[in-house]
Amino acid sequence: MSYRFTYRPYRRKFIRPLRTALGEWREREGFILRIEAESGAIGYGEVAPIPEFGSESLDVAREYLEGLASGNSLIGAEQVPCCAFAVSSALQQIAEPEVELGVMELAGLLPAGLGALAVAERRVADGYDTLKWKIGVESVAMEQAVFERMDQSLPQGVRIRLDANGSWDLNTWCRWQDFLCERRERLDYVEQPLPVGEEMVMGELMRASGLPIALDESLQGQAGRELLRSGEWSGPLVVKPALMGDLQVLADELAPVAEQVVLSSVFETRVGLMAARALLACLPLCQRAHGFDTGNMFSDVLSWESQSVSIQGPATTDTFEQVWHSLPFPSN
């Protein structure tokens, strides 16, 4: 079967810059891919790179998409995991347009710093029982003081994930370890405390302290894929589908470790989100709250319409076409 490939770029500003241990993020750029089969069936995919996480750059992604559109691609799909994700999810839509998408339960995203306090209260009032907080942005003393206030004010049963984005060193871990051990009922897990390459050390810290450690950045690239094998890592596995290549290959890799998997956003549009939901539908044992509470960070029409503790409902053609037609500058 032959296909026609077209794509359009997007650029969307965060309502407020996203502050993480890696710095500030003010706008999100990417591409929406449209594939039309000779039968007339249409599928959409999203290319949302984050080179800092090991993906291709925007320029390399654009070059690959230009090659697809012209029928003359010179870049192998293994070099462009975000593009491979987009192509595979669009082709899956064409092959299976009526896939049943289940409910995706969400963890509420908190801003860095003192702003987490008020947002945590609102998220819990909205029904969230799992919260994710970006740390490594302010001083350890300040962040521990904020955590302590949340621990005292939030209802029992609400758990907090701490995402350090690989910004800690061993000294910082030691400063947090005793603090968290005294409050372990509030902690869901610590996400990527140490930089990529320190996985053995993080495993030893997890065993010695009893505190759960999740891997995120460490899972990118071929070396990271090895950590997705059953038995390689005992803690949670935070997987960003949009950065990890072919959707079906990823589903097959994750099936044996599905109970450990937390799916996570790269601040994609609803197109990428629906592909992540399609992946989740292949993993019935994946029952954790997922990191896609991102729609309220933008003020455009590209996000999922409903913002609540879960994402549900079908992905219709209109869902994707609204995004496509809102992008005014087709590439070809």
GIQUI-V485026 format. One record per residue. N is the residue number from 1. RES is the residue in three letters. SS is DSSP state (A for helix, B for strand, O for the rest). PSI is psi in degrees with one decimal (* if undefined). NEAR is the number of other C-alpha atoms within 12 Angstrom. Layout:
# GIQUI-V485026
n;res;ss;psi;near
N;RES;SS;PSI;NEAR
N;RES;SS;PSI;NEAR
This chain:
# GIQUI-V485026
n;res;ss;psi;near
1;MET;O;137.8;13
2;SER;O;155.5;14
3;TYR;B;152.4;23
4;ARG;B;125.6;29
5;PHE;B;129.0;34
6;THR;B;159.9;35
7;TYR;B;158.4;41
8;ARG;B;138.9;32
9;PRO;B;156.3;33
10;TYR;B;155.4;32
11;ARG;B;122.6;25
12;ARG;B;135.4;29
13;LYS;B;138.4;21
14;PHE;B;141.2;24
15;ILE;B;-43.9;17
16;ARG;B;138.6;18
17;PRO;B;138.3;18
18;LEU;B;118.8;29
19;ARG;B;124.4;27
20;THR;B;176.9;25
21;ALA;O;-16.7;28
22;LEU;O;-5.3;23
23;GLY;B;-167.4;19
24;GLU;B;142.0;17
25;TRP;B;117.0;21
26;ARG;B;-29.1;19
27;GLU;B;155.8;23
28;ARG;B;129.5;29
29;GLU;B;149.7;29
30;GLY;B;-162.0;40
31;PHE;B;147.1;46
32;ILE;B;127.8;48
33;LEU;B;136.0;47
34;ARG;B;125.3;43
35;ILE;B;127.0;37
36;GLU;B;123.7;26
37;ALA;B;162.1;22
38;GLU;O;-18.8;13
39;SER;O;-12.5;14
40;GLY;O;-10.8;15
41;ALA;O;145.0;23
42;ILE;B;140.9;32
43;GLY;B;152.6;42
44;TYR;B;145.1;48
45;GLY;B;165.9;49
46;GLU;B;137.3;51
47;VAL;B;112.0;53
48;ALA;O;76.4;48
49;PRO;O;152.2;39
50;ILE;O;91.6;32
51;PRO;A;-30.7;23
52;GLU;A;-19.2;20
53;PHE;A;10.3;29
54;GLY;O;4.6;27
55;SER;O;174.7;35
56;GLU;O;160.9;35
57;SER;O;169.3;26
58;LEU;A;-40.8;27
59;ASP;A;-42.4;22
60;VAL;A;-40.2;29
61;ALA;A;-43.5;43
62;ARG;A;-41.9;32
63;GLU;A;-41.7;26
64;TYR;A;-45.0;36
65;LEU;A;-37.2;42
66;GLU;A;-40.4;28
67;GLY;A;-41.8;24
68;LEU;A;-45.5;30
69;ALA;A;-32.8;26
70;SER;A;-5.7;18
71;GLY;O;24.3;16
72;ASN;O;54.5;14
73;SER;O;130.3;20
74;LEU;O;2.9;19
75;ILE;O;130.7;22
76;GLY;O;144.8;20
77;ALA;A;-27.2;27
78;GLU;A;-18.8;21
79;GLN;A;-9.9;25
80;VAL;O;71.6;37
81;PRO;A;-34.3;41
82;CYS;A;-39.1;47
83;CYS;A;-39.4;51
84;ALA;A;-38.8;38
85;PHE;A;-45.9;46
86;ALA;A;-46.5;48
87;VAL;A;-46.4;45
88;SER;A;-38.8;39
89;SER;A;-36.2;45
90;ALA;A;-42.9;42
91;LEU;A;-33.7;33
92;GLN;A;-39.6;28
93;GLN;A;-40.6;32
94;ILE;A;-42.7;27
95;ALA;A;-36.4;21
96;GLU;O;74.7;18
97;PRO;O;-16.4;21
98;GLU;O;31.0;15
99;VAL;O;132.8;23
100;GLU;O;120.6;20
101;LEU;O;126.5;26
102;GLY;O;-164.8;24
103;VAL;O;132.9;27
104;MET;B;108.7;36
105;GLU;B;143.3;30
106;LEU;B;151.1;35
107;ALA;O;134.8;40
108;GLY;B;130.4;40
109;LEU;B;128.8;43
110;LEU;B;144.9;40
111;PRO;O;160.6;35
112;ALA;O;156.1;35
113;GLY;A;-159.5;29
114;LEU;A;-26.3;25
115;GLY;A;-17.7;23
116;ALA;A;-30.8;32
117;LEU;A;-54.0;28
118;ALA;A;-40.0;20
119;VAL;A;-37.7;24
120;ALA;A;-43.7;37
121;GLU;A;-41.8;27
122;ARG;A;-42.8;21
123;ARG;A;-42.9;30
124;VAL;A;-40.0;32
125;ALA;A;-30.7;18
126;ASP;O;-10.1;19
127;GLY;O;-0.4;22
128;TYR;O;137.7;32
129;ASP;O;2.5;33
130;THR;B;131.2;38
131;LEU;B;147.0;45
132;LYS;B;126.8;41
133;TRP;B;124.9;43
134;LYS;B;120.3;38
135;ILE;O;-176.9;43
136;GLY;O;13.9;35
137;VAL;O;-43.3;29
138;GLU;O;-176.2;25
139;SER;O;155.7;20
140;VAL;A;-43.6;25
141;ALA;A;-43.7;18
142;MET;A;-44.6;19
143;GLU;A;-36.2;32
144;GLN;A;-36.3;28
145;ALA;A;-39.7;20
146;VAL;A;-43.9;30
147;PHE;A;-43.1;38
148;GLU;A;-42.2;24
149;ARG;A;-39.4;21
150;MET;A;-40.8;31
151;ASP;A;-38.5;28
152;GLN;A;-28.8;16
153;SER;A;-25.0;18
154;LEU;O;150.7;28
155;PRO;O;156.3;22
156;GLN;O;144.6;17
157;GLY;O;-18.5;19
158;VAL;O;127.2;30
159;ARG;B;149.3;30
160;ILE;B;132.1;42
161;ARG;B;131.6;40
162;LEU;B;117.7;44
163;ASP;B;106.7;40
164;ALA;O;-6.9;38
165;ASN;O;38.1;33
166;GLY;O;20.4;36
167;SER;O;-10.5;31
168;TRP;O;159.2;32
169;ASP;O;-178.1;23
170;LEU;A;-35.3;19
171;ASN;A;-42.3;13
172;THR;A;-41.7;23
173;TRP;A;-46.0;31
174;CYS;A;-36.5;20
175;ARG;A;-30.3;18
176;TRP;A;-28.8;34
177;GLN;A;-54.9;29
178;ASP;A;-38.8;17
179;PHE;A;-46.8;25
180;LEU;A;-33.4;30
181;CYS;A;-31.4;23
182;GLU;O;-10.5;16
183;ARG;O;32.8;24
184;ARG;O;-21.6;27
185;GLU;O;-23.0;20
186;ARG;O;-22.3;32
187;LEU;B;129.2;36
188;ASP;B;-55.3;32
189;TYR;B;165.4;37
190;VAL;B;125.0;45
191;GLU;B;123.2;43
192;GLN;O;64.1;42
193;PRO;O;-40.2;43
194;LEU;O;162.2;35
195;PRO;O;163.5;27
196;VAL;O;138.2;29
197;GLY;O;-13.4;22
198;GLU;O;29.2;23
199;GLU;A;-40.2;31
200;MET;A;-40.1;20
201;VAL;A;-44.2;20
202;MET;A;-37.2;34
203;GLY;A;-41.2;27
204;GLU;A;-40.0;19
205;LEU;A;-39.0;27
206;MET;A;-44.4;30
207;ARG;A;-40.7;16
208;ALA;A;-36.3;16
209;SER;A;-24.7;22
210;GLY;O;3.3;22
211;LEU;O;131.4;35
212;PRO;O;134.5;34
213;ILE;B;128.9;41
214;ALA;B;144.8;40
215;LEU;B;141.5;46
216;ASP;O;-80.6;45
217;GLU;A;-31.6;40
218;SER;A;-16.4;36
219;LEU;A;-5.1;37
220;GLN;O;151.7;33
221;GLY;A;173.8;30
222;GLN;A;-39.7;18
223;ALA;A;-37.9;17
224;GLY;A;-34.5;26
225;ARG;A;-29.1;27
226;GLU;A;-30.3;19
227;LEU;O;-10.2;35
228;LEU;O;-7.3;37
229;ARG;O;144.1;24
230;SER;O;129.9;21
231;GLY;O;-8.8;14
232;GLU;O;-33.4;22
233;TRP;O;131.1;31
234;SER;O;-14.6;27
235;GLY;O;-174.4;35
236;PRO;O;153.3;39
237;LEU;B;110.5;43
238;VAL;B;110.7;45
239;VAL;B;125.5;44
240;LYS;O;95.3;45
241;PRO;A;-38.7;52
242;ALA;A;-13.6;48
243;LEU;A;1.0;47
244;MET;O;24.2;50
245;GLY;O;-157.0;42
246;ASP;O;130.0;33
247;LEU;A;-43.8;39
248;GLN;A;-38.2;29
249;VAL;A;-43.2;20
250;LEU;A;-41.7;36
251;ALA;A;-42.2;34
252;ASP;A;-38.4;18
253;GLU;A;-37.9;26
254;LEU;A;-20.1;36
255;ALA;A;-44.5;24
256;PRO;O;-19.3;21
257;VAL;O;21.7;30
258;ALA;A;-33.8;31
259;GLU;A;-20.0;24
260;GLN;A;-11.7;35
261;VAL;B;134.7;41
262;VAL;B;119.3;40
263;LEU;B;144.9;44
264;SER;B;145.7;41
265;SER;O;154.4;36
266;VAL;O;26.8;40
267;PHE;O;47.3;42
268;GLU;O;173.1;45
269;THR;O;-176.3;47
270;ARG;A;-21.9;44
271;VAL;A;-50.8;44
272;GLY;A;-34.8;46
273;LEU;A;-42.5;45
274;MET;A;-33.7;45
275;ALA;A;-38.6;46
276;ALA;A;-38.0;48
277;ARG;A;-37.1;42
278;ALA;A;-38.6;39
279;LEU;A;-45.7;45
280;LEU;A;-35.8;42
281;ALA;A;-22.0;26
282;CYS;O;-4.7;27
283;LEU;O;72.3;30
284;PRO;O;-21.2;24
285;LEU;O;-2.4;19
286;CYS;O;94.3;31
287;GLN;O;12.4;24
288;ARG;O;166.4;28
289;ALA;O;134.4;36
290;HIS;B;159.6;40
291;GLY;B;63.6;40
292;PHE;O;29.0;43
293;ASP;O;69.2;41
294;THR;O;-10.8;37
295;GLY;A;-32.8;32
296;ASN;A;6.6;25
297;MET;A;-5.3;30
298;PHE;O;159.2;28
299;SER;O;21.3;18
300;ASP;O;-173.6;23
301;VAL;O;7.1;25
302;LEU;O;-15.9;38
303;SER;O;164.6;32
304;TRP;O;136.7;35
305;GLU;O;-42.6;25
306;SER;O;130.0;18
307;GLN;O;103.5;27
308;SER;O;-168.8;27
309;VAL;O;-7.1;30
310;SER;B;159.4;29
311;ILE;B;125.8;32
312;GLN;O;173.9;24
313;GLY;O;158.3;19
314;PRO;O;157.7;23
315;ALA;O;99.0;33
316;THR;O;166.3;22
317;THR;A;-37.6;23
318;ASP;A;-34.9;17
319;THR;A;-43.4;26
320;PHE;A;-37.8;35
321;GLU;A;-30.6;23
322;GLN;A;-40.4;24
323;VAL;A;-49.4;34
324;TRP;A;-46.8;33
325;HIS;A;-11.3;20
326;SER;A;-8.4;23
327;LEU;O;110.6;25
328;PRO;O;-6.8;16
329;PHE;O;79.7;16
330;PRO;B;149.1;20
331;SER;O;-21.8;23
332;ASN;O;*;18
